[in-house]
Amino acid sequence: ARVLEIAKRLSLQAARGETVEEEGCERHREPLKVFCKDDEAFICVICRESRAHRSHTMLPVQDAVQEYKGQIQAHLQALKEDRDKLLGFREVEMRRSW
């Protein structure tokens, strides 16, 4: 959800012609280069070495984006198929009503 929220915000900023600034760590003011899968959050390299995240599963940001992008696309495809089925049912019911 957080990845999607950030992607939407960046897309809106780009569509408006606003400069897209890279988000940074609020605590260390470092670039967010790592994704903590356990907390589902982007973190900086300094946070990665902290006790809070040291034992967590990490991915580089680009790998996390690709992984979640694939998952989002699969869910989107399933939703589109469900929508098409529902529209078909609605059309059949409307014909039956007429």
C-alpha positions in Angstrom: 0.0 0.0 0.0 2.8 2.4 0.8 4.6 1.6 -2.5 1.4 2.3 -4.3 0.8 5.5 -2.4 4.3 6.8 -3.2 3.9 5.8 -6.9 0.6 7.6 -7.2 2.0 10.7 -5.5 5.0 10.7 -7.9 2.8 10.2 -10.9 0.6 13.1 -9.9 3.6 15.4 -9.4 5.0 14.4 -12.7 1.6 15.0 -14.5 1.3 18.5 -12.9 4.9 19.2 -14.1 6.1 19.6 -10.6 9.6 18.6 -9.8 9.7 15.1 -8.4 12.0 15.1 -5.4 13.4 11.9 -4.0 12.0 11.1 -0.6 14.5 10.9 2.2 14.7 9.4 5.6 13.0 11.7 8.1 15.5 10.7 10.8 18.8 10.7 9.0 18.0 12.8 5.9 19.5 10.1 3.7 18.1 8.7 0.5 15.7 5.7 0.8 17.7 3.0 -0.9 16.5 -0.1 0.8 13.0 -1.7 1.3 12.4 -3.5 4.6 10.0 -6.4 3.7 9.1 -7.1 7.3 8.0 -3.5 8.0 7.0 -2.9 4.4 8.8 0.5 4.4 11.5 2.2 2.5 14.5 3.0 4.7 17.9 4.5 4.4 21.2 2.6 4.7 21.8 3.9 8.3 18.4 2.7 9.4 19.2 -0.7 7.8 22.0 -1.2 10.2 20.0 -0.2 13.3 18.8 -2.8 15.8 15.2 -2.2 14.6 15.9 -3.6 11.1 19.1 -5.5 11.3 17.4 -9.0 11.3 14.8 -8.1 8.7 14.6 -9.1 5.1 15.8 -6.3 2.8 15.6 -5.6 -0.9 17.1 -2.8 -3.0 14.4 -0.3 -3.9 14.3 -1.2 -7.6 13.9 -4.9 -6.8 11.0 -4.2 -4.4 9.4 -1.9 -7.0 9.5 -4.6 -9.6 8.2 -7.3 -7.2 5.3 -5.2 -6.0 4.6 -3.9 -9.5 4.1 -7.5 -10.7 1.8 -8.3 -7.7 -0.2 -5.2 -8.4 -0.6 -6.0 -12.1 -1.7 -9.6 -11.3 -4.3 -8.3 -8.8 -5.4 -5.6 -11.3 -5.9 -8.3 -14.0 -8.0 -10.4 -11.6 -10.1 -7.4 -10.8 -10.6 -6.6 -14.5 -11.8 -10.2 -15.1 -14.2 -10.0 -12.2 -15.5 -6.7 -13.5 -16.1 -8.1 -16.9 -18.0 -11.1 -15.5 -20.2 -8.7 -13.4 -20.9 -6.5 -16.4 -21.9 -9.6 -18.3 -24.3 -10.7 -15.5 -25.8 -7.2 -15.4 -26.4 -7.1 -19.1 -28.1 -10.5 -19.0 -30.3 -9.3 -16.1 -31.2 -6.1 -18.0 -32.2 -8.1 -21.1 -34.3 -10.4 -19.0 -36.0 -7.4 -17.3 -36.9 -5.8 -20.7 
